[in-house]
Amino acid sequence: MTCVGKEKGCLIYEGSNFLKQRLLLSTLSGKSIEVREIRPHHETNPGLQEYETNLLQLLDKITNGTITRVDRDGCSFVYQPGLLYGGVIHHDCSTERGIGYYLDVLVALGPFCKKPLDVTLTGVTNSKESPSVDHIKASALPALKRFLIVDEGLELKVLKRGIMPGGGGEITFRCPVRKSLKAIQCTKQTMVKRIRGTAYCCKVSPAMANRAVEHAKGVMLNFLPDVYINTDQHKGKRSGNSPGYGINLVAETTDGTMFSAEAICKTMDEQQGNPSIPEDLGREAGMKLLDEVFRGGCVDSAFQWLVVLYMALAQKDVSKFLIGPLSQYTIHFLQHLREFFAITFKLENANGDQEDETAGRDDEELSGSNKVMLTCVGVGYSNFSKRVN
């Protein structure tokens, strides 16, 4: 839902949908927000959930001067953002959501902090409710690297894996700071040259990961010979608090674009009478990756919004980016950008842009689904907090 009102420079919203988008853009723009009617009629757990209050705590840690006022019933709050500071941070994430729910916010805010981010997050590294750490490492960081002039100091490491519901995983994320982001033009989709992946297992037999790998490769080898999937078995303290396994696949194109897909086993509670089968998991991941490649563009569909954000905040120059069909999350993010930064994008159907590449071959098979060309002039967002050397 878009903004329902404005009082004394404070944007007013209703409902819990896209709360993370609003907090992220509020922090970057410096505009206060008030969110009302957060699950007021929920019978068992009205108001803000644990993972949402946990996100507010994380934003408070990476900023200076942030003020958050939550009503007694938790159904409304006011958020007044402070200055992005960064530095060394340790944060325990709620196990209701994966670490990825919090990590993609840090990826978006990291370049604009005063000090380089050095964050340690603990919790669930791989979950179905949010992008996994592997997914972010494979797709979000390459998207950020396109906008950074020099990507030295950008790093994401998985120290421990943690599966739902117990968690117990740990990751470290480091991000350099920049005065501004460069405007880029990425207008052509290239061919996939190789498939890589990781099958992981925690507190279960390594055979589970091997069986998933075998059937994932069975799907991918029908299209490409260069397929390599390794197994990542964690033992003891490095395997978290709950048993489970999953597989993450990454398709890399000739220009460095990364498409990623993941399949994760059911939790112990979900498996009652209907357990996960590694073979089905491998095939599911393979089909998800094929669907992602079919959608196409120059960025993974899960992180279209991240590219949109970087384009909007880039230098005052024209940025162009080819993406696949817009996701609902990206559509609402574009609407929120207009409210916080007064910036709009030009959207064009880009299907006719690759006629020279696809001449003489089946257009539908090569081009995949309909593409969208995003064009905008950046607002010239400058990181005033960054120290001048």
C-alpha positions in Angstrom: 0.0 0.0 0.0 1.3 3.5 -0.9 1.5 6.4 1.6 -1.8 7.3 3.1 -0.8 10.7 4.5 1.9 13.0 5.6 2.2 14.9 8.9 5.0 17.4 9.6 7.3 15.7 7.1 6.5 12.2 8.4 5.2 9.7 5.9 2.2 7.6 7.2 1.6 4.0 6.1 -0.9 1.4 7.1 -0.3 -2.4 7.4 2.7 -4.6 7.7 3.3 -5.3 4.0 6.7 -4.2 2.6 7.8 -2.9 6.0 11.4 -3.6 5.3 11.3 -1.5 2.1 9.9 1.5 4.1 12.5 1.2 6.8 15.3 0.9 4.3 14.3 3.9 2.2 13.5 5.9 5.4 17.1 5.3 6.6 18.6 6.3 3.3 16.4 9.4 2.7 16.4 10.6 6.3 12.5 10.9 6.2 10.6 9.7 9.3 7.8 7.2 8.9 4.8 6.2 10.9 3.2 2.8 10.3 -0.3 2.1 11.7 -2.7 -0.8 11.7 -0.1 -3.6 11.9 -2.1 -6.8 12.1 -4.7 -5.3 14.5 -7.2 -8.1 14.1 -4.8 -11.0 14.4 -6.2 -13.3 17.1 -3.0 -14.9 18.5 -0.2 -12.5 17.7 -1.2 -8.9 16.7 1.2 -6.1 16.0 4.9 -6.3 15.2 6.4 -9.8 15.0 9.7 -10.8 16.6 11.6 -10.7 13.4 10.4 -7.2 12.6 11.4 -5.8 16.0 14.7 -7.6 15.5 15.2 -5.7 12.2 14.5 -2.4 14.0 17.2 -3.3 16.6 19.7 -4.0 13.8 19.0 -0.7 12.1 19.5 1.0 15.5 22.9 -0.7 15.8 24.2 0.5 12.4 23.0 4.1 12.8 23.6 6.9 15.3 20.6 8.9 16.7 17.8 6.6 15.5 14.6 7.0 17.5 11.9 4.3 17.4 8.6 4.6 19.4 6.4 1.6 19.4 2.9 1.7 20.9 2.0 -0.5 23.8 0.0 -2.9 21.7 2.7 -3.0 19.0 0.2 -2.2 16.2 1.9 1.1 15.3 5.2 2.7 15.6 7.2 5.8 14.5 10.7 5.5 13.1 13.0 8.6 13.0 16.2 7.5 11.2 19.7 8.6 12.4 23.0 8.8 10.5 24.4 5.6 9.0 27.6 4.8 11.0 28.5 1.1 10.3 31.6 -0.3 12.0 31.9 -3.6 13.8 28.6 -5.1 14.7 27.4 -8.4 16.2 23.7 -9.2 15.9 21.6 -12.2 16.8 18.9 -12.6 14.2 15.4 -13.9 15.0 15.0 -17.5 13.9 11.5 -16.7 12.6 13.3 -15.5 9.4 16.6 -16.4 7.8 19.7 -14.3 8.1 19.1 -13.2 4.5 16.1 -11.2 5.6 18.5 -8.9 7.5 21.6 -9.3 5.3 20.1 -7.8 2.1 19.3 -4.6 4.1 23.0 -4.4 5.0 24.0 -5.0 1.4 21.8 -2.0 0.4 23.0 0.3 3.2 26.7 -0.8 3.5 28.2 1.5 0.8 26.7 4.6 2.5 27.9 4.1 6.0 30.6 6.3 7.7 32.8 3.3 8.5 33.2 0.1 6.5 30.7 -2.6 7.7 32.1 -5.6 9.6 29.1 -7.5 10.7 28.7 -10.9 12.3 25.1 -12.3 12.1 23.9 -15.4 13.9 20.7 -17.4 13.2 19.3 -19.4 10.3 21.5 -19.3 7.2 19.2 -21.2 4.9 15.4 -20.9 5.0 12.4 -20.9 2.6 11.0 -17.6 3.9 13.9 -15.4 2.8 16.9 -15.5 0.5 19.6 -17.7 1.8 23.2 -16.5 2.5 24.4 -18.6 -0.5 21.8 -16.9 -2.8 22.9 -13.4 -1.6 26.6 -14.2 -2.1 25.9 -15.6 -5.6 23.6 -12.9 -6.9 23.4 -9.8 -4.8 27.1 -9.1 -4.3 27.9 -9.3 -8.1 25.1 -6.8 -8.6 26.7 -4.5 -6.0 30.1 -4.9 -7.6 28.8 -3.5 -10.9 28.1 -0.1 -9.1 31.2 0.0 -7.0 34.2 1.5 -8.8 36.5 -0.8 -6.7 35.1 -3.8 -4.9 38.1 -4.3 -2.6 36.9 -5.2 0.9 33.6 -6.7 -0.1 33.3 -10.2 1.5 30.7 -12.6 2.7 31.7 -15.8 4.6 29.6 -18.6 6.1 31.3 -19.7 9.3 28.5 -22.0 10.6 25.4 -23.3 8.9 22.0 -23.1 10.6 18.8 -24.7 9.4 15.2 -24.0 10.5 13.9 -24.0 13.2 16.9 -24.1 15.6 19.3 -21.9 13.6 22.8 -21.8 15.1 24.4 -20.5 11.9 27.0 -17.7 11.7 28.2 -15.4 8.9 30.5 -12.4 8.5 29.8 -9.6 6.1 32.3 -6.9 5.2 31.4 -4.0 2.9 33.5 -0.9 1.9 32.1 2.6 1.9 31.9 4.8 -1.2 31.3 8.5 -1.7 28.9 7.7 -4.5 27.9 4.9 -6.9 28.6 5.1 -10.6 25.8 5.1 -13.2 26.0 2.0 -15.4 24.4 0.7 -18.5 23.8 -3.1 -18.8 21.5 -3.6 -21.8 22.4 -7.0 -23.3 21.7 -10.4 -22.0 24.4 -13.0 -22.8 24.5 -16.8 -22.8 25.0 -19.0 -19.8 28.5 -20.5 -19.8 28.6 -22.7 -16.7 26.7 -24.0 -13.8 28.1 -24.2 -10.3 26.5 -25.1 -7.0 26.8 -26.3 -3.4 24.8 -29.1 -1.7 25.0 -28.8 2.1 23.9 -31.0 5.0 23.9 -30.5 8.7 23.5 -33.3 11.2 22.4 -35.7 8.6 24.1 -38.4 6.4 26.4 -36.9 3.6 24.5 -39.3 1.3 21.6 -36.9 1.3 23.7 -34.1 -0.3 25.2 -36.5 -2.8 21.8 -37.8 -3.9 20.5 -34.2 -4.4 23.6 -33.4 -6.5 23.1 -36.4 -8.8 19.6 -35.5 -9.8 20.3 -31.7 -10.0 23.1 -32.5 -12.5 20.7 -34.8 -14.3 18.6 -31.8 -15.1 21.4 -29.3 -15.9 23.5 -31.7 -18.1 20.6 -31.7 -20.7 21.5 -28.1 -21.5 25.2 -27.5 -20.6 28.2 -29.7 -20.2 30.1 -27.5 -17.7 28.3 -28.4 -14.5 30.1 -28.8 -11.2 28.3 -29.1 -7.8 30.4 -29.6 -4.6 29.1 -30.9 -1.3 29.5 -29.0 2.0 29.2 -31.2 5.1 29.2 -29.5 8.5 29.9 -31.4 11.7 29.7 -30.5 15.4 29.2 -26.9 16.4 29.6 -25.8 12.7 26.4 -27.6 11.8 23.9 -25.5 13.8 21.1 -26.7 16.1 18.8 -28.5 13.7 19.2 -31.3 11.1 18.6 -30.6 7.4 20.0 -30.3 4.0 19.6 -28.3 0.8 21.2 -27.4 -2.6 22.0 -24.0 -4.2 22.7 -23.7 -7.9 24.2 -20.8 -9.8 24.3 -20.1 -13.5 27.0 -17.7 -14.7 26.7 -15.9 -18.1 29.6 -14.7 -20.2 29.4 -11.1 -18.9 29.3 -12.2 -15.2 25.6 -12.1 -14.6 24.6 -14.7 -11.9 21.3 -16.5 -11.7 20.7 -18.5 -8.5 18.1 -21.0 -7.3 17.8 -23.0 -4.1 15.8 -25.9 -2.6 15.7 -26.7 1.1 14.3 -29.7 2.9 11.3 -29.5 5.1 11.7 -29.0 8.9 11.1 -31.9 11.2 7.6 -30.5 12.0 6.7 -30.2 8.3 7.9 -33.7 7.5 5.2 -35.5 9.5 3.8 -38.0 7.0 5.4 -36.3 4.0 9.2 -36.3 4.3 11.6 -34.6 1.9 13.4 -36.7 -0.7 16.9 -35.6 -1.8 16.2 -36.7 -5.4 13.1 -34.4 -5.6 15.0 -31.6 -4.0 17.8 -31.8 -6.6 15.3 -31.8 -9.5 13.4 -28.9 -7.9 16.5 -26.8 -7.6 17.4 -27.6 -11.3 14.0 -26.6 -12.5 14.0 -23.4 -10.5 17.3 -22.4 -12.0 16.0 -23.1 -15.5 13.0 -20.9 -14.8 15.3 -18.1 -13.5 17.5 -18.3 -16.7 14.2 -18.2 -18.8 13.2 -15.0 -17.0 16.6 -13.6 -17.9 17.9 -10.1 -17.7 21.1 -8.9 -16.2 20.2 -9.6 -12.6 18.6 -12.4 -10.6 14.8 -11.8 -10.2 15.1 -11.9 -6.3 17.4 -8.8 -6.4 15.8 -6.6 -9.1 14.9 -4.2 -6.3 18.5 -3.9 -5.3 19.6 -2.8 -8.8 16.6 -0.4 -8.9 17.9 1.2 -5.6 21.5 1.5 -6.8 20.3 3.1 -10.1 18.2 5.6 -8.2 21.0 6.6 -5.9 23.8 6.6 -8.5 25.5 9.7 -9.9 23.4 12.2 -11.9 23.8 10.4 -15.1 21.7 8.0 -17.2 21.6 4.4 -16.0 20.1 1.6 -18.1 19.5 -2.0 -16.9 17.8 -5.0 -18.6 15.8 -7.2 -16.3 13.3 -10.0 -16.6 9.5 -9.6 -15.8 9.1 -7.3 -12.9 8.3 -9.0 -9.6 5.5 -7.7 -7.3 8.2 -6.8 -4.8 10.0 -4.7 -7.3 6.8 -2.9 -8.5 6.1 -1.8 -4.9 9.7 -0.8 -4.4 9.4 1.5 -7.5 6.3 3.1 -5.9 8.1 3.6 -2.6 11.2 5.1 -4.3 8.9 7.8 -5.8 7.5 8.7 -2.4 10.9 8.8 -0.6 13.2 10.2 -3.4 10.7 11.7 -5.9 12.3 9.6 -8.7 10.6 7.7 -11.5 11.8 5.2 -14.0 11.1 4.7 -17.7 10.0 1.1 -18.4 10.2 -0.2 -21.9 9.5 -3.6 -23.5 13.0 -4.7 -24.5 12.2 -7.8 -26.5 13.3 -6.2 -29.8 16.7 -5.2 -28.6 18.5 -8.5 -29.4 17.4 -9.1 -32.9 20.9 -9.1 -34.2 22.0 -11.7 -31.7 19.1 -14.0 -32.4 18.9 -13.7 -36.2 18.3 -17.0 -37.9 17.4 -18.9 -34.7 14.3 -19.5 -32.7 13.6 -16.1 -31.0 11.4 -17.5 -28.3 13.8 -20.2 -27.2 16.8 -17.8 -27.0 15.2 -14.7 -25.6 13.1 -16.4 -22.9 10.3 -14.4 -21.3 9.5 -10.7 -21.9 12.3 -8.3 -20.8 12.0 -4.8 -19.3 14.5 -2.0 -19.9 14.8 0.2 -16.9 16.1 3.8 -17.5 16.5 6.5 -14.9 18.7 9.5 -14.0 20.3 9.0 -10.6 19.6 11.5 -7.8 23.3 11.9 -7.1 23.1 10.5 -3.6 26.4 11.3 -1.8 27.7 9.6 1.3 28.4 12.7 3.5 29.3 10.5 6.4 32.4 9.0 4.7 35.7 10.2 6.1 37.8 12.3 3.7 41.3 10.8 3.5 
